[in-house]
Amino acid sequence: MKENTFRAEQKMQYIIEQFWLLYFNQFLFERGLITEEERNRMANRINNRIHPMKSLCSAVKRCSCNTNLPATLADTDIMQ
């Protein structure tokens, strides 16, 4: 039970980090501090960021390990 709670907390932390990175990237673009090309490149990097628990797994969207965490923000229920 404790391990499941820990994993759920890590999953939530990962989703929050992804959200804020994407939000700040958009914020910088809207303020004219970065170009559209820079914003798009950074958004791709943020969305392709692998969750730390998956770092030992193959770099694919769905990992075959049992961590049950999304590889990218696009894999979460928030983006569905």
mmCIF file as gemmi writes it, N, C-alpha and C atoms, coordinates in Angstrom:
data_model
loop_
_atom_site.group_PDB
_atom_site.id
_atom_site.type_symbol
_atom_site.label_atom_id
_atom_site.label_alt_id
_atom_site.label_comp_id
_atom_site.label_asym_id
_atom_site.label_entity_id
_atom_site.label_seq_id
_atom_site.pdbx_PDB_ins_code
_atom_site.Cartn_x
_atom_site.Cartn_y
_atom_site.Cartn_z
_atom_site.occupancy
_atom_site.B_iso_or_equiv
_atom_site.pdbx_formal_charge
_atom_site.auth_seq_id
_atom_site.auth_asym_id
_atom_site.pdbx_PDB_model_num
ATOM 1 N N . MET Axp A 1 ? 0.824 -1.196 0 1 0 ? 1 A 1
ATOM 2 C CA . MET Axp A 1 ? 0 0 0 1 0 ? 1 A 1
ATOM 3 C C . MET Axp A 1 ? 0.864 1.255 0 1 0 ? 1 A 1
ATOM 4 N N . LYS Axp A 2 ? 1.89 1.27 0.859 1 0 ? 2 A 1
ATOM 5 C CA . LYS Axp A 2 ? 2.76 2.429 0.949 1 0 ? 2 A 1
ATOM 6 C C . LYS Axp A 2 ? 3.48 2.68 -0.377 1 0 ? 2 A 1
ATOM 7 N N . GLU Axp A 3 ? 3.891 1.601 -1.049 1 0 ? 3 A 1
ATOM 8 C CA . GLU Axp A 3 ? 4.583 1.732 -2.335 1 0 ? 3 A 1
ATOM 9 C C . GLU Axp A 3 ? 3.658 2.328 -3.393 1 0 ? 3 A 1
ATOM 10 N N . ASN Axp A 4 ? 2.388 1.918 -3.392 1 0 ? 4 A 1
ATOM 11 C CA . ASN Axp A 4 ? 1.421 2.467 -4.344 1 0 ? 4 A 1
ATOM 12 C C . ASN Axp A 4 ? 1.203 3.956 -4.109 1 0 ? 4 A 1
ATOM 13 N N . THR Axp A 5 ? 1.147 4.369 -2.846 1 0 ? 5 A 1
ATOM 14 C CA . THR Axp A 5 ? 0.989 5.783 -2.509 1 0 ? 5 A 1
ATOM 15 C C . THR Axp A 5 ? 2.199 6.564 -2.98 1 0 ? 5 A 1
ATOM 16 N N . PHE Axp A 6 ? 3.383 6.007 -2.771 1 0 ? 6 A 1
ATOM 17 C CA . PHE Axp A 6 ? 4.615 6.647 -3.215 1 0 ? 6 A 1
ATOM 18 C C . PHE Axp A 6 ? 4.609 6.823 -4.73 1 0 ? 6 A 1
ATOM 19 N N . ARG Axp A 7 ? 4.223 5.788 -5.449 1 0 ? 7 A 1
ATOM 20 C CA . ARG Axp A 7 ? 4.168 5.868 -6.916 1 0 ? 7 A 1
ATOM 21 C C . ARG Axp A 7 ? 3.13 6.881 -7.375 1 0 ? 7 A 1
ATOM 22 N N . ALA Axp A 8 ? 1.992 6.911 -6.716 1 0 ? 8 A 1
ATOM 23 C CA . ALA Axp A 8 ? 0.95 7.879 -7.077 1 0 ? 8 A 1
ATOM 24 C C . ALA Axp A 8 ? 1.448 9.301 -6.856 1 0 ? 8 A 1
ATOM 25 N N . GLU Axp A 9 ? 2.169 9.519 -5.772 1 0 ? 9 A 1
ATOM 26 C CA . GLU Axp A 9 ? 2.722 10.839 -5.495 1 0 ? 9 A 1
ATOM 27 C C . GLU Axp A 9 ? 3.767 11.222 -6.541 1 0 ? 9 A 1
ATOM 28 N N . GLN Axp A 10 ? 4.599 10.267 -6.933 1 0 ? 10 A 1
ATOM 29 C CA . GLN Axp A 10 ? 5.604 10.543 -7.965 1 0 ? 10 A 1
ATOM 30 C C . GLN Axp A 10 ? 4.937 10.853 -9.301 1 0 ? 10 A 1
ATOM 31 N N . LYS Axp A 11 ? 3.883 10.121 -9.614 1 0 ? 11 A 1
ATOM 32 C CA . LYS Axp A 11 ? 3.165 10.361 -10.856 1 0 ? 11 A 1
ATOM 33 C C . LYS Axp A 11 ? 2.57 11.766 -10.86 1 0 ? 11 A 1
ATOM 34 N N . MET Axp A 12 ? 1.951 12.153 -9.761 1 0 ? 12 A 1
ATOM 35 C CA . MET Axp A 12 ? 1.368 13.479 -9.66 1 0 ? 12 A 1
ATOM 36 C C . MET Axp A 12 ? 2.444 14.554 -9.758 1 0 ? 12 A 1
ATOM 37 N N . GLN Axp A 13 ? 3.582 14.338 -9.109 1 0 ? 13 A 1
ATOM 38 C CA . GLN Axp A 13 ? 4.687 15.3 -9.166 1 0 ? 13 A 1
ATOM 39 C C . GLN Axp A 13 ? 5.172 15.458 -10.601 1 0 ? 13 A 1
ATOM 40 N N . TYR Axp A 14 ? 5.293 14.355 -11.311 1 0 ? 14 A 1
ATOM 41 C CA . TYR Axp A 14 ? 5.727 14.388 -12.711 1 0 ? 14 A 1
ATOM 42 C C . TYR Axp A 14 ? 4.738 15.176 -13.567 1 0 ? 14 A 1
ATOM 43 N N . ILE Axp A 15 ? 3.456 14.944 -13.381 1 0 ? 15 A 1
ATOM 44 C CA . ILE Axp A 15 ? 2.43 15.643 -14.16 1 0 ? 15 A 1
ATOM 45 C C . ILE Axp A 15 ? 2.462 17.14 -13.858 1 0 ? 15 A 1
ATOM 46 N N . ILE Axp A 16 ? 2.62 17.49 -12.601 1 0 ? 16 A 1
ATOM 47 C CA . ILE Axp A 16 ? 2.704 18.899 -12.222 1 0 ? 16 A 1
ATOM 48 C C . ILE Axp A 16 ? 3.932 19.556 -12.842 1 0 ? 16 A 1
ATOM 49 N N . GLU Axp A 17 ? 5.06 18.868 -12.818 1 0 ? 17 A 1
ATOM 50 C CA . GLU Axp A 17 ? 6.28 19.411 -13.431 1 0 ? 17 A 1
ATOM 51 C C . GLU Axp A 17 ? 6.079 19.652 -14.92 1 0 ? 17 A 1
ATOM 52 N N . GLN Axp A 18 ? 5.477 18.68 -15.598 1 0 ? 18 A 1
ATOM 53 C CA . GLN Axp A 18 ? 5.225 18.825 -17.035 1 0 ? 18 A 1
ATOM 54 C C . GLN Axp A 18 ? 4.312 20.018 -17.3 1 0 ? 18 A 1
ATOM 55 N N . PHE Axp A 19 ? 3.257 20.135 -16.528 1 0 ? 19 A 1
ATOM 56 C CA . PHE Axp A 19 ? 2.313 21.235 -16.704 1 0 ? 19 A 1
ATOM 57 C C . PHE Axp A 19 ? 3.02 22.584 -16.578 1 0 ? 19 A 1
ATOM 58 N N . TRP Axp A 20 ? 3.812 22.756 -15.505 1 0 ? 20 A 1
ATOM 59 C CA . TRP Axp A 20 ? 4.471 24.038 -15.279 1 0 ? 20 A 1
ATOM 60 C C . TRP Axp A 20 ? 5.53 24.334 -16.326 1 0 ? 20 A 1
ATOM 61 N N . LEU Axp A 21 ? 6.244 23.334 -16.782 1 0 ? 21 A 1
ATOM 62 C CA . LEU Axp A 21 ? 7.228 23.561 -17.839 1 0 ? 21 A 1
ATOM 63 C C . LEU Axp A 21 ? 6.547 24.042 -19.116 1 0 ? 21 A 1
ATOM 64 N N . LEU Axp A 22 ? 5.446 23.405 -19.476 1 0 ? 22 A 1
ATOM 65 C CA . LEU Axp A 22 ? 4.714 23.822 -20.677 1 0 ? 22 A 1
ATOM 66 C C . LEU Axp A 22 ? 4.089 25.201 -20.5 1 0 ? 22 A 1
ATOM 67 N N . TYR Axp A 23 ? 3.551 25.467 -19.319 1 0 ? 23 A 1
ATOM 68 C CA . TYR Axp A 23 ? 2.961 26.773 -19.031 1 0 ? 23 A 1
ATOM 69 C C . TYR Axp A 23 ? 4.018 27.876 -19.128 1 0 ? 23 A 1
ATOM 70 N N . PHE Axp A 24 ? 5.155 27.673 -18.501 1 0 ? 24 A 1
ATOM 71 C CA . PHE Axp A 24 ? 6.202 28.686 -18.512 1 0 ? 24 A 1
ATOM 72 C C . PHE Axp A 24 ? 6.752 28.893 -19.917 1 0 ? 24 A 1
ATOM 73 N N . ASN Axp A 25 ? 6.874 27.828 -20.682 1 0 ? 25 A 1
ATOM 74 C CA . ASN Axp A 25 ? 7.316 27.932 -22.069 1 0 ? 25 A 1
ATOM 75 C C . ASN Axp A 25 ? 6.356 28.83 -22.859 1 0 ? 25 A 1
ATOM 76 N N . GLN Axp A 26 ? 5.065 28.62 -22.699 1 0 ? 26 A 1
ATOM 77 C CA . GLN Axp A 26 ? 4.061 29.439 -23.374 1 0 ? 26 A 1
ATOM 78 C C . GLN Axp A 26 ? 4.108 30.885 -22.866 1 0 ? 26 A 1
ATOM 79 N N . PHE Axp A 27 ? 4.287 31.055 -21.573 1 0 ? 27 A 1
ATOM 80 C CA . PHE Axp A 27 ? 4.399 32.382 -20.957 1 0 ? 27 A 1
ATOM 81 C C . PHE Axp A 27 ? 5.562 33.167 -21.583 1 0 ? 27 A 1
ATOM 82 N N . LEU Axp A 28 ? 6.709 32.525 -21.714 1 0 ? 28 A 1
ATOM 83 C CA . LEU Axp A 28 ? 7.869 33.193 -22.316 1 0 ? 28 A 1
ATOM 84 C C . LEU Axp A 28 ? 7.583 33.601 -23.754 1 0 ? 28 A 1
ATOM 85 N N . PHE Axp A 29 ? 6.911 32.739 -24.496 1 0 ? 29 A 1
ATOM 86 C CA . PHE Axp A 29 ? 6.572 33.04 -25.888 1 0 ? 29 A 1
ATOM 87 C C . PHE Axp A 29 ? 5.604 34.218 -25.971 1 0 ? 29 A 1
ATOM 88 N N . GLU Axp A 30 ? 4.566 34.193 -25.157 1 0 ? 30 A 1
ATOM 89 C CA . GLU Axp A 30 ? 3.566 35.263 -25.186 1 0 ? 30 A 1
ATOM 90 C C . GLU Axp A 30 ? 4.153 36.617 -24.793 1 0 ? 30 A 1
ATOM 91 N N . ARG Axp A 31 ? 5.189 36.624 -23.985 1 0 ? 31 A 1
ATOM 92 C CA . ARG Axp A 31 ? 5.844 37.874 -23.578 1 0 ? 31 A 1
ATOM 93 C C . ARG Axp A 31 ? 6.919 38.308 -24.573 1 0 ? 31 A 1
ATOM 94 N N . GLY Axp A 32 ? 7.132 37.51 -25.619 1 0 ? 32 A 1
ATOM 95 C CA . GLY Axp A 32 ? 8.115 37.854 -26.637 1 0 ? 32 A 1
ATOM 96 C C . GLY Axp A 32 ? 9.549 37.589 -26.24 1 0 ? 32 A 1
ATOM 97 N N . LEU Axp A 33 ? 9.739 36.764 -25.224 1 0 ? 33 A 1
ATOM 98 C CA . LEU Axp A 33 ? 11.09 36.48 -24.76 1 0 ? 33 A 1
ATOM 99 C C . LEU Axp A 33 ? 11.747 35.33 -25.517 1 0 ? 33 A 1
ATOM 100 N N . ILE Axp A 34 ? 10.943 34.506 -26.168 1 0 ? 34 A 1
ATOM 101 C CA . ILE Axp A 34 ? 11.462 33.447 -27.037 1 0 ? 34 A 1
ATOM 102 C C . ILE Axp A 34 ? 10.654 33.442 -28.328 1 0 ? 34 A 1
ATOM 103 N N . THR Axp A 35 ? 11.242 32.924 -29.381 1 0 ? 35 A 1
ATOM 104 C CA . THR Axp A 35 ? 10.562 32.875 -30.675 1 0 ? 35 A 1
ATOM 105 C C . THR Axp A 35 ? 9.627 31.675 -30.737 1 0 ? 35 A 1
ATOM 106 N N . GLU Axp A 36 ? 8.773 31.654 -31.76 1 0 ? 36 A 1
ATOM 107 C CA . GLU Axp A 36 ? 7.867 30.516 -31.938 1 0 ? 36 A 1
ATOM 108 C C . GLU Axp A 36 ? 8.663 29.233 -32.158 1 0 ? 36 A 1
ATOM 109 N N . GLU Axp A 37 ? 9.75 29.34 -32.908 1 0 ? 37 A 1
ATOM 110 C CA . GLU Axp A 37 ? 10.594 28.168 -33.154 1 0 ? 37 A 1
ATOM 111 C C . GLU Axp A 37 ? 11.186 27.641 -31.843 1 0 ? 37 A 1
ATOM 112 N N . GLU Axp A 38 ? 11.661 28.542 -31.004 1 0 ? 38 A 1
ATOM 113 C CA . GLU Axp A 38 ? 12.215 28.133 -29.708 1 0 ? 38 A 1
ATOM 114 C C . GLU Axp A 38 ? 11.133 27.518 -28.825 1 0 ? 38 A 1
ATOM 115 N N . ARG Axp A 39 ? 9.937 28.116 -28.832 1 0 ? 39 A 1
ATOM 116 C CA . ARG Axp A 39 ? 8.827 27.583 -28.044 1 0 ? 39 A 1
ATOM 117 C C . ARG Axp A 39 ? 8.473 26.173 -28.496 1 0 ? 39 A 1
ATOM 118 N N . ASN Axp A 40 ? 8.369 25.976 -29.802 1 0 ? 40 A 1
ATOM 119 C CA . ASN Axp A 40 ? 8.011 24.663 -30.322 1 0 ? 40 A 1
ATOM 120 C C . ASN Axp A 40 ? 9.082 23.621 -30.018 1 0 ? 40 A 1
ATOM 121 N N . ARG Axp A 41 ? 10.337 24.015 -30.163 1 0 ? 41 A 1
ATOM 122 C CA . ARG Axp A 41 ? 11.436 23.09 -29.882 1 0 ? 41 A 1
ATOM 123 C C . ARG Axp A 41 ? 11.425 22.694 -28.396 1 0 ? 41 A 1
ATOM 124 N N . MET Axp A 42 ? 11.211 23.678 -27.525 1 0 ? 42 A 1
ATOM 125 C CA . MET Axp A 42 ? 11.181 23.388 -26.093 1 0 ? 42 A 1
ATOM 126 C C . MET Axp A 42 ? 9.956 22.55 -25.728 1 0 ? 42 A 1
ATOM 127 N N . ALA Axp A 43 ? 8.813 22.837 -26.332 1 0 ? 43 A 1
ATOM 128 C CA . ALA Axp A 43 ? 7.605 22.039 -26.067 1 0 ? 43 A 1
ATOM 129 C C . ALA Axp A 43 ? 7.841 20.579 -26.451 1 0 ? 43 A 1
ATOM 130 N N . ASN Axp A 44 ? 8.515 20.354 -27.567 1 0 ? 44 A 1
ATOM 131 C CA . ASN Axp A 44 ? 8.839 18.981 -27.969 1 0 ? 44 A 1
ATOM 132 C C . ASN Axp A 44 ? 9.737 18.311 -26.946 1 0 ? 44 A 1
ATOM 133 N N . ARG Axp A 45 ? 10.728 19.044 -26.468 1 0 ? 45 A 1
ATOM 134 C CA . ARG Axp A 45 ? 11.632 18.481 -25.459 1 0 ? 45 A 1
ATOM 135 C C . ARG Axp A 45 ? 10.886 18.177 -24.161 1 0 ? 45 A 1
ATOM 136 N N . ILE Axp A 46 ? 10.012 19.075 -23.758 1 0 ? 46 A 1
ATOM 137 C CA . ILE Axp A 46 ? 9.247 18.862 -22.531 1 0 ? 46 A 1
ATOM 138 C C . ILE Axp A 46 ? 8.322 17.653 -22.682 1 0 ? 46 A 1
ATOM 139 N N . ASN Axp A 47 ? 7.619 17.57 -23.801 1 0 ? 47 A 1
ATOM 140 C CA . ASN Axp A 47 ? 6.678 16.467 -24.019 1 0 ? 47 A 1
ATOM 141 C C . ASN Axp A 47 ? 7.371 15.123 -24.19 1 0 ? 47 A 1
ATOM 142 N N . ASN Axp A 48 ? 8.618 15.131 -24.61 1 0 ? 48 A 1
ATOM 143 C CA . ASN Axp A 48 ? 9.356 13.883 -24.8 1 0 ? 48 A 1
ATOM 144 C C . ASN Axp A 48 ? 10.205 13.53 -23.587 1 0 ? 48 A 1
ATOM 145 N N . ARG Axp A 49 ? 10.091 14.328 -22.546 1 0 ? 49 A 1
ATOM 146 C CA . ARG Axp A 49 ? 10.839 14.083 -21.322 1 0 ? 49 A 1
ATOM 147 C C . ARG Axp A 49 ? 10.372 12.772 -20.707 1 0 ? 49 A 1
ATOM 148 N N . ILE Axp A 50 ? 11.307 11.956 -20.332 1 0 ? 50 A 1
ATOM 149 C CA . ILE Axp A 50 ? 11.002 10.652 -19.752 1 0 ? 50 A 1
ATOM 150 C C . ILE Axp A 50 ? 10.945 10.784 -18.23 1 0 ? 50 A 1
ATOM 151 N N . HIS Axp A 51 ? 9.955 10.155 -17.635 1 0 ? 51 A 1
ATOM 152 C CA . HIS Axp A 51 ? 9.841 10.166 -16.187 1 0 ? 51 A 1
ATOM 153 C C . HIS Axp A 51 ? 11.065 9.479 -15.585 1 0 ? 51 A 1
ATOM 154 N N . PRO Axp A 52 ? 11.628 10.008 -14.513 1 0 ? 52 A 1
ATOM 155 C CA . PRO Axp A 52 ? 12.83 9.427 -13.907 1 0 ? 52 A 1
ATOM 156 C C . PRO Axp A 52 ? 12.724 7.942 -13.602 1 0 ? 52 A 1
ATOM 157 N N . MET Axp A 53 ? 11.561 7.46 -13.21 1 0 ? 53 A 1
ATOM 158 C CA . MET Axp A 53 ? 11.422 6.034 -12.913 1 0 ? 53 A 1
ATOM 159 C C . MET Axp A 53 ? 11.519 5.186 -14.162 1 0 ? 53 A 1
ATOM 160 N N . LYS Axp A 54 ? 11.372 5.797 -15.318 1 0 ? 54 A 1
ATOM 161 C CA . LYS Axp A 54 ? 11.447 5.052 -16.56 1 0 ? 54 A 1
ATOM 162 C C . LYS Axp A 54 ? 12.821 5.148 -17.2 1 0 ? 54 A 1
ATOM 163 N N . SER Axp A 55 ? 13.751 5.822 -16.558 1 0 ? 55 A 1
ATOM 164 C CA . SER Axp A 55 ? 15.056 6.045 -17.159 1 0 ? 55 A 1
ATOM 165 C C . SER Axp A 55 ? 15.806 4.747 -17.444 1 0 ? 55 A 1
ATOM 166 N N . LEU Axp A 56 ? 15.508 3.698 -16.721 1 0 ? 56 A 1
ATOM 167 C CA . LEU Axp A 56 ? 16.168 2.428 -16.962 1 0 ? 56 A 1
ATOM 168 C C . LEU Axp A 56 ? 15.455 1.59 -18.014 1 0 ? 56 A 1
ATOM 169 N N . CYS Axp A 57 ? 14.286 2.034 -18.415 1 0 ? 57 A 1
ATOM 170 C CA . CYS Axp A 57 ? 13.5 1.313 -19.402 1 0 ? 57 A 1
ATOM 171 C C . CYS Axp A 57 ? 13.81 1.848 -20.797 1 0 ? 57 A 1
ATOM 172 N N . SER Axp A 58 ? 13.335 1.183 -21.797 1 0 ? 58 A 1
ATOM 173 C CA . SER Axp A 58 ? 13.545 1.672 -23.151 1 0 ? 58 A 1
ATOM 174 C C . SER Axp A 58 ? 12.782 2.973 -23.346 1 0 ? 58 A 1
ATOM 175 N N . ALA Axp A 59 ? 13.299 3.85 -24.169 1 0 ? 59 A 1
ATOM 176 C CA . ALA Axp A 59 ? 12.704 5.184 -24.361 1 0 ? 59 A 1
ATOM 177 C C . ALA Axp A 59 ? 11.565 5.101 -25.368 1 0 ? 59 A 1
ATOM 178 N N . VAL Axp A 60 ? 10.476 4.504 -24.939 1 0 ? 60 A 1
ATOM 179 C CA . VAL Axp A 60 ? 9.277 4.417 -25.759 1 0 ? 60 A 1
ATOM 180 C C . VAL Axp A 60 ? 8.118 4.999 -24.976 1 0 ? 60 A 1
ATOM 181 N N . LYS Axp A 61 ? 7.042 5.349 -25.663 1 0 ? 61 A 1
ATOM 182 C CA . LYS Axp A 61 ? 5.908 5.973 -24.978 1 0 ? 61 A 1
ATOM 183 C C . LYS Axp A 61 ? 5.313 5.064 -23.919 1 0 ? 61 A 1
ATOM 184 N N . ARG Axp A 62 ? 5.177 3.815 -24.186 1 0 ? 62 A 1
ATOM 185 C CA . ARG Axp A 62 ? 4.634 2.893 -23.191 1 0 ? 62 A 1
ATOM 186 C C . ARG Axp A 62 ? 5.737 1.921 -22.798 1 0 ? 62 A 1
ATOM 187 N N . CYS Axp A 63 ? 6.07 1.943 -21.554 1 0 ? 63 A 1
ATOM 188 C CA . CYS Axp A 63 ? 7.141 1.116 -21.04 1 0 ? 63 A 1
ATOM 189 C C . CYS Axp A 63 ? 6.596 -0.251 -20.638 1 0 ? 63 A 1
ATOM 190 N N . SER Axp A 64 ? 7.407 -1.275 -20.78 1 0 ? 64 A 1
ATOM 191 C CA . SER Axp A 64 ? 6.96 -2.611 -20.406 1 0 ? 64 A 1
ATOM 192 C C . SER Axp A 64 ? 7.213 -2.904 -18.931 1 0 ? 64 A 1
ATOM 193 N N . CYS Axp A 65 ? 7.854 -1.986 -18.213 1 0 ? 65 A 1
ATOM 194 C CA . CYS Axp A 65 ? 8.074 -2.223 -16.787 1 0 ? 65 A 1
ATOM 195 C C . CYS Axp A 65 ? 6.772 -2.023 -16.011 1 0 ? 65 A 1
ATOM 196 N N . ASN Axp A 66 ? 6.805 -2.271 -14.738 1 0 ? 66 A 1
ATOM 197 C CA . ASN Axp A 66 ? 5.581 -2.188 -13.946 1 0 ? 66 A 1
ATOM 198 C C . ASN Axp A 66 ? 5.461 -0.874 -13.178 1 0 ? 66 A 1
ATOM 199 N N . THR Axp A 67 ? 6.166 0.187 -13.6 1 0 ? 67 A 1
ATOM 200 C CA . THR Axp A 67 ? 6.06 1.454 -12.884 1 0 ? 67 A 1
ATOM 201 C C . THR Axp A 67 ? 4.719 2.119 -13.128 1 0 ? 67 A 1
ATOM 202 N N . ASN Axp A 68 ? 4.074 1.805 -14.242 1 0 ? 68 A 1
ATOM 203 C CA . ASN Axp A 68 ? 2.732 2.296 -14.533 1 0 ? 68 A 1
ATOM 204 C C . ASN Axp A 68 ? 2.655 3.828 -14.529 1 0 ? 68 A 1
ATOM 205 N N . LEU Axp A 69 ? 3.701 4.479 -15.006 1 0 ? 69 A 1
ATOM 206 C CA . LEU Axp A 69 ? 3.748 5.931 -15.084 1 0 ? 69 A 1
ATOM 207 C C . LEU Axp A 69 ? 3.806 6.359 -16.543 1 0 ? 69 A 1
ATOM 208 N N . PRO Axp A 70 ? 3.244 7.508 -16.877 1 0 ? 70 A 1
ATOM 209 C CA . PRO Axp A 70 ? 3.297 7.974 -18.253 1 0 ? 70 A 1
ATOM 210 C C . PRO Axp A 70 ? 4.709 8.388 -18.634 1 0 ? 70 A 1
ATOM 211 N N . ALA Axp A 71 ? 5.09 8.127 -19.875 1 0 ? 71 A 1
ATOM 212 C CA . ALA Axp A 71 ? 6.402 8.548 -20.352 1 0 ? 71 A 1
ATOM 213 C C . ALA Axp A 71 ? 6.397 10.036 -20.66 1 0 ? 71 A 1
ATOM 214 N N . THR Axp A 72 ? 5.285 10.539 -21.171 1 0 ? 72 A 1
ATOM 215 C CA . THR Axp A 72 ? 5.184 11.959 -21.474 1 0 ? 72 A 1
ATOM 216 C C . THR Axp A 72 ? 3.842 12.474 -20.987 1 0 ? 72 A 1
ATOM 217 N N . LEU Axp A 73 ? 3.696 13.776 -20.949 1 0 ? 73 A 1
ATOM 218 C CA . LEU Axp A 73 ? 2.45 14.37 -20.511 1 0 ? 73 A 1
ATOM 219 C C . LEU Axp A 73 ? 1.286 13.965 -21.435 1 0 ? 73 A 1
ATOM 220 N N . ALA Axp A 74 ? 1.573 13.737 -22.703 1 0 ? 74 A 1
ATOM 221 C CA . ALA Axp A 74 ? 0.541 13.336 -23.65 1 0 ? 74 A 1
ATOM 222 C C . ALA Axp A 74 ? -0.058 11.979 -23.28 1 0 ? 74 A 1
ATOM 223 N N . ASP Axp A 75 ? 0.661 11.183 -22.509 1 0 ? 75 A 1
ATOM 224 C CA . ASP Axp A 75 ? 0.168 9.865 -22.104 1 0 ? 75 A 1
ATOM 225 C C . ASP Axp A 75 ? -0.714 9.925 -20.858 1 0 ? 75 A 1
ATOM 226 N N . THR Axp A 76 ? -0.872 11.082 -20.265 1 0 ? 76 A 1
ATOM 227 C CA . THR Axp A 76 ? -1.656 11.178 -19.035 1 0 ? 76 A 1
ATOM 228 C C . THR Axp A 76 ? -3.12 11.44 -19.36 1 0 ? 76 A 1
ATOM 229 N N . ASP Axp A 77 ? -3.969 11.213 -18.373 1 0 ? 77 A 1
ATOM 230 C CA . ASP Axp A 77 ? -5.396 11.461 -18.542 1 0 ? 77 A 1
ATOM 231 C C . ASP Axp A 77 ? -5.692 12.939 -18.715 1 0 ? 77 A 1
ATOM 232 N N . ILE Axp A 78 ? -4.829 13.816 -18.21 1 0 ? 78 A 1
ATOM 233 C CA . ILE Axp A 78 ? -5.05 15.253 -18.3 1 0 ? 78 A 1
ATOM 234 C C . ILE Axp A 78 ? -5.128 15.696 -19.746 1 0 ? 78 A 1
ATOM 235 N N . MET Axp A 79 ? -4.316 15.119 -20.608 1 0 ? 79 A 1
ATOM 236 C CA . MET Axp A 79 ? -4.253 15.549 -21.997 1 0 ? 79 A 1
ATOM 237 C C . MET Axp A 79 ? -5.26 14.834 -22.89 1 0 ? 79 A 1
ATOM 238 N N . GLN Axp A 80 ? -6.039 13.933 -22.33 1 0 ? 80 A 1
ATOM 239 C CA . GLN Axp A 80 ? -7.006 13.162 -23.143 1 0 ? 80 A 1
ATOM 240 C C . GLN Axp A 80 ? -8.258 13.944 -23.394 1 0 ? 80 A 1
